[in-house]
């Protein structure tokens, strides 16, 4: 398959592979243990999938803000985003 038109880099391929693996994992988790909607600190009732989407969206904004507003290394934003994701998935 020719993917040259997409300008894939190893980092881009790794990112999308991670997203696909996360979605597969969430699907298996849902089949094994069906989710019950719950109300955490977020101002709405959410399922695991909702919290995953909110966490991914927030992580993207954290990275975009980091790149646009600071000159610090990107790995720091990744650590912050990972912590944000953990908090959203656990208590959101």
Biopython code that builds the backbone (N, CA, C, O; Angstrom):
import numpy as np
from Bio.PDB.StructureBuilder import StructureBuilder

atoms = [
    (1, "UNK", "N", (0.843, -1.174, 0.000)),
    (1, "UNK", "CA", (0.000, 0.000, 0.000)),
    (1, "UNK", "C", (0.893, 1.243, 0.000)),
    (1, "UNK", "O", (1.804, 1.350, 0.822)),
    (2, "UNK", "N", (0.643, 2.166, -0.900)),
    (2, "UNK", "CA", (1.450, 3.367, -1.044)),
    (2, "UNK", "C", (0.842, 4.486, -0.201)),
    (2, "UNK", "O", (-0.235, 4.996, -0.510)),
    (3, "UNK", "N", (1.552, 4.863, 0.874)),
    (3, "UNK", "CA", (1.066, 5.926, 1.761)),
    (3, "UNK", "C", (1.932, 7.183, 1.684)),
    (3, "UNK", "O", (1.896, 8.011, 2.594)),
    (4, "UNK", "N", (2.701, 7.333, 0.621)),
    (4, "UNK", "CA", (3.584, 8.496, 0.496)),
    (4, "UNK", "C", (2.808, 9.809, 0.462)),
    (4, "UNK", "O", (3.309, 10.832, 0.927)),
    (5, "UNK", "N", (1.597, 9.795, -0.081)),
    (5, "UNK", "CA", (0.808, 11.021, -0.188)),
    (5, "UNK", "C", (0.425, 11.559, 1.184)),
    (5, "UNK", "O", (0.076, 12.733, 1.309)),
    (6, "UNK", "N", (0.485, 10.704, 2.233)),
    (6, "UNK", "CA", (0.095, 11.129, 3.572)),
    (6, "UNK", "C", (1.266, 11.660, 4.389)),
    (6, "UNK", "O", (1.066, 12.215, 5.470)),
    (7, "UNK", "N", (2.486, 11.495, 3.883)),
    (7, "UNK", "CA", (3.689, 11.957, 4.582)),
    (7, "UNK", "C", (3.769, 11.361, 5.986)),
    (7, "UNK", "O", (3.987, 12.081, 6.960)),
    (8, "UNK", "N", (3.591, 10.035, 6.087)),
    (8, "UNK", "CA", (3.676, 9.345, 7.367)),
    (8, "UNK", "C", (5.102, 9.377, 7.887)),
    (8, "UNK", "O", (6.057, 9.168, 7.139)),
    (9, "UNK", "N", (5.229, 9.638, 9.160)),
    (9, "UNK", "CA", (6.506, 9.523, 9.849)),
    (9, "UNK", "C", (6.343, 8.420, 10.890)),
    (9, "UNK", "O", (5.215, 8.031, 11.189)),
    (10, "UNK", "N", (7.424, 7.914, 11.441)),
    (10, "UNK", "CA", (7.280, 6.893, 12.495)),
    (10, "UNK", "C", (6.468, 7.396, 13.692)),
    (10, "UNK", "O", (5.711, 6.633, 14.292)),
    (11, "UNK", "N", (6.621, 8.668, 14.038)),
    (11, "UNK", "CA", (5.865, 9.220, 15.157)),
    (11, "UNK", "C", (4.368, 9.256, 14.830)),
    (11, "UNK", "O", (3.542, 8.906, 15.673)),
    (12, "UNK", "N", (4.019, 9.673, 13.624)),
    (12, "UNK", "CA", (2.619, 9.719, 13.212)),
    (12, "UNK", "C", (2.026, 8.319, 13.187)),
    (12, "UNK", "O", (0.920, 8.103, 13.681)),
    (13, "UNK", "N", (2.743, 7.387, 12.626)),
    (13, "UNK", "CA", (2.268, 6.002, 12.579)),
    (13, "UNK", "C", (2.107, 5.437, 13.984)),
    (13, "UNK", "O", (1.136, 4.732, 14.258)),
    (14, "UNK", "N", (3.039, 5.735, 14.871)),
    (14, "UNK", "CA", (2.943, 5.283, 16.263)),
    (14, "UNK", "C", (1.745, 5.873, 16.971)),
    (14, "UNK", "O", (1.060, 5.185, 17.728)),
    (15, "UNK", "N", (1.491, 7.143, 16.727)),
    (15, "UNK", "CA", (0.347, 7.816, 17.344)),
    (15, "UNK", "C", (-0.965, 7.156, 16.929)),
    (15, "UNK", "O", (-1.795, 6.824, 17.775)),
    (16, "UNK", "N", (-1.146, 6.970, 15.628)),
    (16, "UNK", "CA", (-2.396, 6.375, 15.168)),
    (16, "UNK", "C", (-2.502, 4.901, 15.553)),
    (16, "UNK", "O", (-3.603, 4.410, 15.799)),
    (17, "UNK", "N", (-1.385, 4.194, 15.608)),
    (17, "UNK", "CA", (-1.401, 2.812, 16.080)),
    (17, "UNK", "C", (-1.848, 2.759, 17.537)),
    (17, "UNK", "O", (-2.639, 1.895, 17.915)),
    (18, "UNK", "N", (-1.342, 3.682, 18.354)),
    (18, "UNK", "CA", (-1.732, 3.747, 19.763)),
    (18, "UNK", "C", (-3.230, 4.035, 19.900)),
    (18, "UNK", "O", (-3.896, 3.415, 20.730)),
    (19, "UNK", "N", (-3.766, 4.951, 19.114)),
    (19, "UNK", "CA", (-5.192, 5.269, 19.163)),
    (19, "UNK", "C", (-6.021, 4.048, 18.784)),
    (19, "UNK", "O", (-7.012, 3.744, 19.446)),
    (20, "UNK", "N", (-5.626, 3.349, 17.728)),
    (20, "UNK", "CA", (-6.365, 2.144, 17.300)),
    (20, "UNK", "C", (-6.307, 1.077, 18.382)),
    (20, "UNK", "O", (-7.325, 0.455, 18.684)),
    (21, "UNK", "N", (-5.137, 0.853, 18.972)),
    (21, "UNK", "CA", (-5.021, -0.134, 20.045)),
    (21, "UNK", "C", (-5.854, 0.250, 21.263)),
    (21, "UNK", "O", (-6.433, -0.615, 21.919)),
    (22, "UNK", "N", (-5.915, 1.542, 21.565)),
    (22, "UNK", "CA", (-6.730, 2.001, 22.678)),
    (22, "UNK", "C", (-8.208, 1.758, 22.401)),
    (22, "UNK", "O", (-8.936, 1.329, 23.296)),
    (23, "UNK", "N", (-8.664, 2.023, 21.182)),
    (23, "UNK", "CA", (-10.058, 1.777, 20.822)),
    (23, "UNK", "C", (-10.388, 0.283, 20.854)),
    (23, "UNK", "O", (-11.472, -0.100, 21.295)),
    (24, "UNK", "N", (-9.466, -0.560, 20.393)),
    (24, "UNK", "CA", (-9.677, -2.011, 20.461)),
    (24, "UNK", "C", (-9.755, -2.453, 21.922)),
    (24, "UNK", "O", (-10.618, -3.251, 22.289)),
    (25, "UNK", "N", (-8.860, -1.938, 22.743)),
    (25, "UNK", "CA", (-8.879, -2.264, 24.169)),
    (25, "UNK", "C", (-10.169, -1.840, 24.841)),
    (25, "UNK", "O", (-10.724, -2.581, 25.652)),
    (26, "UNK", "N", (-10.648, -0.656, 24.510)),
    (26, "UNK", "CA", (-11.911, -0.177, 25.092)),
    (26, "UNK", "C", (-13.082, -1.044, 24.620)),
    (26, "UNK", "O", (-14.008, -1.297, 25.391)),
    (27, "UNK", "N", (-13.054, -1.496, 23.381)),
    (27, "UNK", "CA", (-14.120, -2.362, 22.866)),
    (27, "UNK", "C", (-14.135, -3.698, 23.605)),
    (27, "UNK", "O", (-15.190, -4.181, 24.015)),
    (28, "UNK", "N", (-12.947, -4.288, 23.769)),
    (28, "UNK", "CA", (-12.861, -5.558, 24.499)),
    (28, "UNK", "C", (-13.324, -5.368, 25.942)),
    (28, "UNK", "O", (-14.058, -6.200, 26.473)),
    (29, "UNK", "N", (-12.898, -4.280, 26.573)),
    (29, "UNK", "CA", (-13.293, -3.987, 27.952)),
    (29, "UNK", "C", (-14.814, -3.851, 28.056)),
    (29, "UNK", "O", (-15.419, -4.343, 29.009)),
    (30, "UNK", "N", (-15.425, -3.193, 27.087)),
    (30, "UNK", "CA", (-16.881, -3.010, 27.084)),
    (30, "UNK", "C", (-17.602, -4.351, 26.920)),
    (30, "UNK", "O", (-18.643, -4.572, 27.538)),
    (31, "UNK", "N", (-17.055, -5.243, 26.094)),
    (31, "UNK", "CA", (-17.673, -6.555, 25.894)),
    (31, "UNK", "C", (-17.546, -7.400, 27.165)),
    (31, "UNK", "O", (-18.502, -8.062, 27.570)),
    (32, "UNK", "N", (-16.374, -7.375, 27.788)),
    (32, "UNK", "CA", (-16.129, -8.175, 28.991)),
    (32, "UNK", "C", (-16.882, -7.607, 30.191)),
    (32, "UNK", "O", (-17.467, -8.360, 30.970)),
    (33, "UNK", "N", (-16.871, -6.301, 30.341)),
    (33, "UNK", "CA", (-17.494, -5.649, 31.495)),
    (33, "UNK", "C", (-18.290, -4.439, 31.015)),
    (33, "UNK", "O", (-17.740, -3.342, 30.914)),
    (34, "UNK", "N", (-19.587, -4.625, 30.715)),
    (34, "UNK", "CA", (-20.388, -3.503, 30.209)),
    (34, "UNK", "C", (-20.370, -2.305, 31.165)),
    (34, "UNK", "O", (-20.409, -2.452, 32.386)),
    (35, "UNK", "N", (-20.310, -1.142, 30.572)),
    (35, "UNK", "CA", (-20.191, 0.108, 31.323)),
    (35, "UNK", "C", (-21.549, 0.590, 31.817)),
    (35, "UNK", "O", (-22.574, 0.407, 31.160)),
    (36, "UNK", "N", (-21.529, 1.206, 32.983)),
    (36, "UNK", "CA", (-22.704, 1.875, 33.520)),
    (36, "UNK", "C", (-22.386, 3.366, 33.555)),
    (36, "UNK", "O", (-21.347, 3.772, 34.076)),
    (37, "UNK", "N", (-23.275, 4.171, 33.003)),
    (37, "UNK", "CA", (-23.052, 5.623, 33.021)),
    (37, "UNK", "C", (-22.986, 6.108, 34.467)),
    (37, "UNK", "O", (-23.741, 5.652, 35.326)),
    (38, "UNK", "N", (-22.072, 7.038, 34.716)),
    (38, "UNK", "CA", (-21.932, 7.565, 36.081)),
    (38, "UNK", "C", (-21.656, 9.058, 36.037)),
    (38, "UNK", "O", (-21.315, 9.620, 34.996)),
    (39, "UNK", "N", (-21.811, 9.678, 37.189)),
    (39, "UNK", "CA", (-21.604, 11.115, 37.316)),
    (39, "UNK", "C", (-20.407, 11.336, 38.226)),
    (39, "UNK", "O", (-20.474, 11.066, 39.425)),
    (40, "UNK", "N", (-19.308, 11.829, 37.656)),
    (40, "UNK", "CA", (-18.115, 12.154, 38.429)),
    (40, "UNK", "C", (-18.047, 13.652, 38.637)),
    (40, "UNK", "O", (-19.073, 14.301, 38.841)),
    (41, "UNK", "N", (-16.828, 14.213, 38.587)),
    (41, "UNK", "CA", (-16.692, 15.661, 38.773)),
    (41, "UNK", "C", (-17.039, 16.452, 37.516)),
    (41, "UNK", "O", (-17.232, 17.666, 37.584)),
    (42, "UNK", "N", (-17.121, 15.770, 36.357)),
    (42, "UNK", "CA", (-17.553, 16.467, 35.142)),
    (42, "UNK", "C", (-19.035, 16.814, 35.265)),
    (42, "UNK", "O", (-19.786, 16.074, 35.900)),
    (43, "UNK", "N", (-19.462, 17.907, 34.679)),
    (43, "UNK", "CA", (-20.852, 18.341, 34.860)),
    (43, "UNK", "C", (-21.855, 17.578, 33.989)),
    (43, "UNK", "O", (-22.887, 18.135, 33.615)),
    (44, "UNK", "N", (-21.574, 16.326, 33.664)),
    (44, "UNK", "CA", (-22.494, 15.513, 32.892)),
    (44, "UNK", "C", (-22.279, 14.042, 33.230)),
    (44, "UNK", "O", (-21.224, 13.665, 33.738)),
    (45, "UNK", "N", (-23.261, 13.230, 32.952)),
    (45, "UNK", "CA", (-23.152, 11.797, 33.154)),
    (45, "UNK", "C", (-22.401, 11.203, 31.969)),
    (45, "UNK", "O", (-22.730, 11.478, 30.815)),
    (46, "UNK", "N", (-21.380, 10.377, 32.264)),
    (46, "UNK", "CA", (-20.518, 9.876, 31.197)),
    (46, "UNK", "C", (-20.329, 8.365, 31.298)),
    (46, "UNK", "O", (-20.500, 7.764, 32.359)),
    (47, "UNK", "N", (-19.973, 7.775, 30.167)),
    (47, "UNK", "CA", (-19.542, 6.384, 30.100)),
    (47, "UNK", "C", (-18.032, 6.369, 29.912)),
    (47, "UNK", "O", (-17.408, 7.422, 29.781)),
    (48, "UNK", "N", (-17.445, 5.177, 29.898)),
    (48, "UNK", "CA", (-15.995, 5.091, 29.670)),
    (48, "UNK", "C", (-15.606, 5.693, 28.330)),
    (48, "UNK", "O", (-14.597, 6.391, 28.229)),
    (49, "UNK", "N", (-16.404, 5.427, 27.300)),
    (49, "UNK", "CA", (-16.112, 5.970, 25.972)),
    (49, "UNK", "C", (-16.180, 7.487, 25.946)),
    (49, "UNK", "O", (-15.363, 8.138, 25.294)),
    (50, "UNK", "N", (-17.158, 8.055, 26.656)),
    (50, "UNK", "CA", (-17.263, 9.519, 26.742)),
    (50, "UNK", "C", (-16.028, 10.102, 27.408)),
    (50, "UNK", "O", (-15.466, 11.094, 26.942)),
    (51, "UNK", "N", (-15.609, 9.475, 28.508)),
    (51, "UNK", "CA", (-14.435, 9.976, 29.227)),
    (51, "UNK", "C", (-13.167, 9.815, 28.392)),
    (51, "UNK", "O", (-12.281, 10.667, 28.450)),
    (52, "UNK", "N", (-13.069, 8.728, 27.611)),
    (52, "UNK", "CA", (-11.919, 8.562, 26.712)),
    (52, "UNK", "C", (-11.886, 9.694, 25.691)),
    (52, "UNK", "O", (-10.836, 10.294, 25.464)),
    (53, "UNK", "N", (-13.027, 9.988, 25.077)),
    (53, "UNK", "CA", (-13.087, 11.058, 24.080)),
    (53, "UNK", "C", (-12.731, 12.409, 24.705)),
    (53, "UNK", "O", (-11.947, 13.169, 24.137)),
    (54, "UNK", "N", (-13.301, 12.705, 25.864)),
    (54, "UNK", "CA", (-13.003, 13.974, 26.544)),
    (54, "UNK", "C", (-11.518, 14.044, 26.896)),
    (54, "UNK", "O", (-10.893, 15.095, 26.746)),
    (55, "UNK", "N", (-10.953, 12.935, 27.360)),
    (55, "UNK", "CA", (-9.538, 12.899, 27.707)),
    (55, "UNK", "C", (-8.633, 13.099, 26.502)),
    (55, "UNK", "O", (-7.645, 13.830, 26.579)),
    (56, "UNK", "N", (-8.967, 12.449, 25.384)),
    (56, "UNK", "CA", (-8.164, 12.623, 24.165)),
    (56, "UNK", "C", (-8.257, 14.046, 23.630)),
    (56, "UNK", "O", (-7.258, 14.625, 23.205)),
    (57, "UNK", "N", (-9.457, 14.600, 23.655)),
    (57, "UNK", "CA", (-9.634, 15.976, 23.188)),
    (57, "UNK", "C", (-8.865, 16.955, 24.072)),
    (57, "UNK", "O", (-8.186, 17.851, 23.571)),
    (58, "UNK", "N", (-8.975, 16.780, 25.393)),
    (58, "UNK", "CA", (-8.224, 17.639, 26.317)),
    (58, "UNK", "C", (-6.725, 17.488, 26.147)),
    (58, "UNK", "O", (-5.990, 18.473, 26.220)),
    (59, "UNK", "N", (-6.262, 16.263, 25.920)),
    (59, "UNK", "CA", (-4.825, 16.031, 25.710)),
    (59, "UNK", "C", (-4.334, 16.725, 24.448)),
    (59, "UNK", "O", (-3.224, 17.257, 24.415)),
    (60, "UNK", "N", (-5.162, 16.718, 23.413)),
    (60, "UNK", "CA", (-4.786, 17.428, 22.181)),
    (60, "UNK", "C", (-4.660, 18.923, 22.449)),
    (60, "UNK", "O", (-3.717, 19.557, 21.976)),
    (61, "UNK", "N", (-5.599, 19.494, 23.203)),
    (61, "UNK", "CA", (-5.527, 20.922, 23.525)),
    (61, "UNK", "C", (-4.328, 21.240, 24.408)),
    (61, "UNK", "O", (-3.712, 22.295, 24.258)),
    (62, "UNK", "N", (-3.989, 20.338, 25.329)),
    (62, "UNK", "CA", (-2.803, 20.541, 26.163)),
    (62, "UNK", "C", (-1.561, 20.608, 25.287)),
    (62, "UNK", "O", (-0.725, 21.494, 25.467)),
    (63, "UNK", "N", (-1.428, 19.678, 24.333)),
    (63, "UNK", "CA", (-0.262, 19.678, 23.457)),
    (63, "UNK", "C", (-0.227, 20.898, 22.537)),
    (63, "UNK", "O", (0.828, 21.504, 22.350)),
    (64, "UNK", "N", (-1.372, 21.259, 21.966)),
    (64, "UNK", "CA", (-1.402, 22.443, 21.097)),
    (64, "UNK", "C", (-1.043, 23.706, 21.866)),
    (64, "UNK", "O", (-0.286, 24.539, 21.369)),
    (65, "UNK", "N", (-1.578, 23.856, 23.074)),
    (65, "UNK", "CA", (-1.258, 25.019, 23.904)),
    (65, "UNK", "C", (0.216, 25.027, 24.265)),
    (65, "UNK", "O", (0.865, 26.073, 24.241)),
    (66, "UNK", "N", (0.741, 23.860, 24.598)),
    (66, "UNK", "CA", (2.149, 23.754, 24.977)),
    (66, "UNK", "C", (3.056, 24.194, 23.832)),
    (66, "UNK", "O", (3.981, 24.984, 24.023)),
    (67, "UNK", "N", (2.777, 23.672, 22.643)),
    (67, "UNK", "CA", (3.599, 24.020, 21.478)),
    (67, "UNK", "C", (3.455, 25.500, 21.135)),
    (67, "UNK", "O", (4.434, 26.146, 20.763)),
    (68, "UNK", "N", (2.253, 26.039, 21.256)),
    (68, "UNK", "CA", (2.017, 27.428, 20.877)),
    (68, "UNK", "C", (2.475, 28.454, 21.894)),
    (68, "UNK", "O", (2.777, 29.591, 21.533)),
    (69, "UNK", "N", (2.531, 28.065, 23.182)),
    (69, "UNK", "CA", (2.785, 29.060, 24.216)),
    (69, "UNK", "C", (4.114, 28.924, 24.946)),
    (69, "UNK", "O", (4.521, 29.845, 25.654)),
    (70, "UNK", "N", (4.799, 27.788, 24.787)),
    (70, "UNK", "CA", (6.052, 27.602, 25.517)),
    (70, "UNK", "C", (7.160, 27.114, 24.581)),
    (70, "UNK", "O", (6.917, 26.716, 23.442)),
    (71, "UNK", "N", (8.372, 27.160, 25.102)),
    (71, "UNK", "CA", (9.528, 26.616, 24.392)),
    (71, "UNK", "C", (10.106, 25.415, 25.133)),
    (71, "UNK", "O", (11.197, 24.946, 24.809)),
    (72, "UNK", "N", (9.374, 24.920, 26.125)),
    (72, "UNK", "CA", (9.836, 23.773, 26.898)),
    (72, "UNK", "C", (9.693, 22.495, 26.077)),
    (72, "UNK", "O", (8.954, 22.471, 25.093)),
    (73, "UNK", "N", (10.395, 21.428, 26.476)),
    (73, "UNK", "CA", (10.321, 20.163, 25.724)),
    (73, "UNK", "C", (8.894, 19.600, 25.693)),
    (73, "UNK", "O", (8.128, 19.765, 26.642)),
    (74, "UNK", "N", (8.563, 18.948, 24.608)),
    (74, "UNK", "CA", (7.216, 18.416, 24.413)),
    (74, "UNK", "C", (6.897, 17.264, 25.352)),
    (74, "UNK", "O", (5.725, 17.013, 25.635)),
    (75, "UNK", "N", (7.902, 16.563, 25.836)),
    (75, "UNK", "CA", (7.643, 15.432, 26.723)),
    (75, "UNK", "C", (6.965, 15.883, 28.008)),
    (75, "UNK", "O", (6.231, 15.106, 28.618)),
    (76, "UNK", "N", (7.194, 17.121, 28.430)),
    (76, "UNK", "CA", (6.535, 17.635, 29.636)),
    (76, "UNK", "C", (5.026, 17.727, 29.396)),
    (76, "UNK", "O", (4.235, 17.373, 30.270)),
    (77, "UNK", "N", (4.631, 18.198, 28.222)),
    (77, "UNK", "CA", (3.206, 18.262, 27.883)),
    (77, "UNK", "C", (2.610, 16.859, 27.816)),
    (77, "UNK", "O", (1.455, 16.659, 28.192)),
    (78, "UNK", "N", (3.381, 15.896, 27.344)),
    (78, "UNK", "CA", (2.903, 14.523, 27.267)),
    (78, "UNK", "C", (2.654, 13.957, 28.666)),
    (78, "UNK", "O", (1.670, 13.249, 28.882)),
    (79, "UNK", "N", (3.527, 14.263, 29.602)),
    (79, "UNK", "CA", (3.332, 13.821, 30.987)),
    (79, "UNK", "C", (2.088, 14.474, 31.573)),
    (79, "UNK", "O", (1.281, 13.804, 32.217)),
    (80, "UNK", "N", (1.928, 15.769, 31.355)),
    (80, "UNK", "CA", (0.735, 16.482, 31.845)),
    (80, "UNK", "C", (-0.524, 15.889, 31.222)),
    (80, "UNK", "O", (-1.516, 15.671, 31.918)),
    (81, "UNK", "N", (-0.494, 15.625, 29.919)),
    (81, "UNK", "CA", (-1.655, 15.061, 29.230)),
    (81, "UNK", "C", (-1.970, 13.657, 29.746)),
    (81, "UNK", "O", (-3.139, 13.301, 29.894)),
    (82, "UNK", "N", (-0.937, 12.859, 30.021)),
    (82, "UNK", "CA", (-1.167, 11.512, 30.556)),
    (82, "UNK", "C", (-1.813, 11.584, 31.936)),
    (82, "UNK", "O", (-2.730, 10.817, 32.231)),
    (83, "UNK", "N", (-1.345, 12.494, 32.778)),
    (83, "UNK", "CA", (-1.960, 12.679, 34.097)),
    (83, "UNK", "C", (-3.404, 13.166, 33.962)),
    (83, "UNK", "O", (-4.284, 12.713, 34.693)),
    (84, "UNK", "N", (-3.643, 14.081, 33.035)),
    (84, "UNK", "CA", (-4.994, 14.569, 32.766)),
    (84, "UNK", "C", (-5.898, 13.411, 32.343)),
    (84, "UNK", "O", (-7.035, 13.303, 32.801)),
    (85, "UNK", "N", (-5.389, 12.558, 31.477)),
    (85, "UNK", "CA", (-6.156, 11.412, 30.990)),
    (85, "UNK", "C", (-6.498, 10.457, 32.127)),
    (85, "UNK", "O", (-7.621, 9.960, 32.207)),
    (86, "UNK", "N", (-5.540, 10.203, 32.997)),
    (86, "UNK", "CA", (-5.780, 9.322, 34.147)),
    (86, "UNK", "C", (-6.862, 9.896, 35.039)),
    (86, "UNK", "O", (-7.765, 9.175, 35.461)),
    (87, "UNK", "N", (-6.782, 11.188, 35.333)),
    (87, "UNK", "CA", (-7.786, 11.832, 36.189)),
    (87, "UNK", "C", (-9.175, 11.779, 35.552)),
    (87, "UNK", "O", (-10.154, 11.464, 36.229)),
    (88, "UNK", "N", (-9.264, 12.080, 34.270)),
    (88, "UNK", "CA", (-10.569, 12.053, 33.586)),
    (88, "UNK", "C", (-11.132, 10.635, 33.579)),
    (88, "UNK", "O", (-12.314, 10.443, 33.868)),
    (89, "UNK", "N", (-10.314, 9.648, 33.256)),
    (89, "UNK", "CA", (-10.819, 8.274, 33.176)),
    (89, "UNK", "C", (-11.212, 7.734, 34.551)),
    (89, "UNK", "O", (-12.156, 6.952, 34.659)),
    (90, "UNK", "N", (-10.510, 8.134, 35.580)),
    (90, "UNK", "CA", (-10.782, 7.586, 36.926)),
    (90, "UNK", "C", (-11.898, 8.337, 37.648)),
    (90, "UNK", "O", (-12.817, 7.714, 38.180)),
    (91, "UNK", "N", (-11.828, 9.648, 37.672)),
    (91, "UNK", "CA", (-12.769, 10.422, 38.486)),
    (91, "UNK", "C", (-13.715, 11.302, 37.694)),
    (91, "UNK", "O", (-14.599, 11.931, 38.276)),
    (92, "UNK", "N", (-13.550, 11.362, 36.362)),
    (92, "UNK", "CA", (-14.390, 12.224, 35.531)),
    (92, "UNK", "C", (-15.755, 11.694, 35.461)),
    (92, "UNK", "O", (-16.613, 12.284, 34.805)),
]
sb = StructureBuilder()
sb.init_structure("model")
sb.init_model(0)
sb.init_chain("A")
sb.init_seg("    ")
for serial, (resi, resn, name, xyz) in enumerate(atoms, 1):
    if name == "N":
        sb.init_residue(resn, " ", resi, " ")
    sb.init_atom(name, np.array(xyz, "f"), 0.0, 1.0, " ", f" {name:<3s}", serial, name[0])
structure = sb.get_structure()
